[in-house]
Amino acid sequence: MAATAPLARRISISTILLYLVLSLGAIVMLAPLLQMILTSFKTSGEALRVPPKLLPDNPTWNAYHTVLTEAPFGLWFRNSVIVSVSVTALILFTSSLAGYIFAKFKFPGRDLLFTLLLGTLMVPFPVVLIPTYLIVNNLHLLNTLFALIVPSTVSAFGVFLMRQFIAAIPDDLIDAARLDGASEFGIYWQLIRPQLGPAMGALGIFTFLASWNDYLWPLIVINDQDRMTLPLALAFFNSSHATRYDLVMAAAVLIIMPVIAAFLLFQRQFINALVLSGMKG
């Protein structure tokens, strides 16, 4: 009994230190977000005050009113929703279907093709930017939302993630479904897909965040203001109102709200996917 007391004390101290370190890290990560939100409620003069003040003297919604009324923010928001949701849905479908094929079908060159697919993960996007632009131009999709959707319909990371999860599904279930007369697509849709909730949740979050925050590709292929997405809109406010940090921060708050909502909605699937992928190796 005497030996357990020091052990319990050491565990308690280590737990307290761990929580202190994690709390400090959370404060450091949340501080810029808090500063952005508070600045959005300041006037233009308060946002430029030197030395800066954390809390606004007279909180106001004027910056949000300006952002929502003096620019087509609603149109930009709709464009981002259309592009992000379309890209996420297409990648979830193509990745899960390709993952099923690579995991459960045997055909000549399967391993080589999968290796080449994984090799594309090591190629940075700027390397393939010009070829992708030429393809989109030949398809006559420039300056349309399709130019943001079509090149993003397949994800090598998504195929890899889905294959790892589907490989753990017993082959006996698939064989039993085939004996019952189910088609291959029916097996995928009715048997495989419902078991991919955690993986699809994680991939959906990754894809939605990447598409929602994408700036470089829309900057290149979109020219008209009515087809801009929200990252381009943030650059628009930053260039048109360079000294109006209250407007820039208000626009930034409006842009990150759907991202936070998506993470809060799917955080359980996201955490489960990370845990399961770590267990499966």
Buried (B, 14 or more C-beta within 10 A) or exposed (E): EEEEEEEEEEEEEEEEEEEEEEEEEEEEEEEEEEEBBBBBBBBBEBBEEEEEEEEBEEEBEBBBEBBBEEBBBEBBBEBBBBBBBBBBBBBBBBBBBBBBBBBBEEEEEEEEEBEEBBEEEEEEEEEEEEEBBEEBEEEEBBEBBBBBBBBBBBBBBBBBBBBBBBBEBEEEEBEEBEEEEBEBEEBBBEBBBEBBBBBBBBBBBBBBBBBBBBEEBBBBBBEEEEBBBBBBBBBBBBEEBEEBBBBBBBBBBBBBEBBEEBEEEBEEBBEBBEEBBEEEE
